[in-house]
Amino acid sequence: MTLVERGDELVQLAVIQIGSEEYAIDIMRIKSIIQPLKITKVPRAPRFVEGVVELRGAILPIVDLRKRFDVTPGPVTRTTKYVIVLLGERLIGLIVDAVIDVQRVPRDDVKPPPELGFSDAPSFFSGVCHLGERIIMVLDLDQILTRQERIQLGAPLAPAEEGSA
């Protein structure tokens, strides 16, 4: 069920920065936001998978959203964060340039993402909304990784994906 389809009155969105752009993540999907940790590289991983880290005894893959969105990564700064999210039943870390704030938005203000029609890739977005003068795209975390990438990282598939090949 996407963010737009749920019927609750308000949604809380964590506004993140990737390069010069701002995006949002449904706060209900975020488990924690942490400072960068030492990454152990994983051979033959996709270019946007930086490697793995240990967090509270668990090994988490770290996905650089800057690389995933074809944004040239800058250096790690004091604002760089790892946003730990649940993908299926697996925790993964997402590298973002900054976590800006958390906004409460009426659910009706989150509209379906526009059909752009110039890409065969799955949409990374579940919705779009206005925050003041800004237009913010809401990330669809279930589309950040392809089915094959999720299998490689050990992230279980959603029930609808299990039967498809």
N, C-alpha and C positions, 0 to 999 in steps of 0.2 A: 504494500500500500504506500503510495507516494505522499509526500507532505501535502500536496494540493487536495488529495482525496479524503483526508481525515476530516472529521467534522467538529473538532474542538474549536473553542472560540479564539484563543490566542496561541501563538507559537513563539518560542524563544529561539532566536538565531544568533549564533556566535559569528561575528563578522571577522573574517581573516583577510590578510593581504598576501597576494602572490605576485611578485614583481610590483608593478605599479597599479594593479587592479585589486578590487575588493570583491570577495565572494562571501557566502554565508553557509553555515552548516547547522542543521537542526541540533540544538543543544542536547536533545534526548539521546543522540547517537554518540556523544562525546563522553568518554570515561574519565579523562584527565588531560591537562595541558601542562607540559613539563619543559624544562630547559633542555637543550641538546645534550645528549650523552655520547660517549665514545662508541663509534660504529665499527663493527667487525664486517669487513667486506665479504660478499658471497660470490664466488666465481660463477661466471656465466649467467648472472642475474640480468633481467632486463635493465636497460640503461637508467631508468627512473627509480629502480630499487637500489638504495644506497648500501644496504646490508641489513644487519640485525643488531639489536641492543638487548641488554638484560635489564628488565624493570621488575623489581620486587619478585625475583626468582623466575620470571617468565621471559622467554625469548620472543621478541617482537620484530617482524620485518618493518623496515623503515622505507616509506615511499616518498620521494621528493616531488611534491605537487608542482614545483616550478618546472622540473624536467618533463613531467607528465603533460603539462600544458604548453610545452615548447617555449618556456621563458628561461632565458639565460640565468642560472643561479648566481646570486651574488655571494659575497663572503658571509660566514656565520657572524651575526652581530648579537648584541644584547637583546634585540627584539625577536630574533629567530626562535621559534618554538616547535616542539613536537606535539601535535594534537593526536591523542590516543583515542581511536574510535573502534567500535565493534563492527566487524564485517562478517556477517554470518555469525559464527560462534567464535571467531578468531579476532584477537586484538591486533591492530596494526598501528603504526605511527605514521603520521603525515607531516612532512616538513613544510612549514609555512614561514613567510618572512616576518609576520607579526599577527598577533591576535588583537584586534582593534577594540572591540567591545561586545556586549550582548544586548540585543534589541528584542523587545516584545512587540510582535506585529499581529494585528488581527488576521486570522487565517484566511479570510476572504480577500485580503490584500495581496496574498501570494498567488500569483496567476501562473498558469502553465507556461513553460518556456516557449519562446518563439520557434517556429519551424523555419530553419535557415536554408535547408535544402542543398547546401554545397559540400556536404561531407557524408561519407558512408559510415563513419565511425559512430558508435553509440553516443547519445547525448550524455554529457557529464552533469547535466542540470535537471533538477526536478521542478524548478519554478523560478520566478522572477518577482521582485517587489521593489517598491520605492521606499527609500529611507531618506526622508528630507528631499534633497535635490539629486540624490544618488540613485542609480538603478543597480540593484544587487542581484546577481544570479545565485540561486540556492543550489548547492552541490547535491547530486544524487550519489551518495557514497557507494551504492550497489553497482554503479556504472563506472566508477573510477578505474577498476580493474576488469579486464575481460574475463570470460569464463576460464580460459586456459591459464591466464596469469594467476587467478585465484587458486586454481588447482596446484600450480607450481609453488605458491606460497603457503599451501596447506590451509587455506580459508575455505570452509565448507560452502557448498552451493546452496542457494535458496531452494526451497522445495520445487518451485516452478522450473528451475534450471536442471534438476537432477535427471529428468527424463529426456531432455533435449540433447542432441549430439552436435 
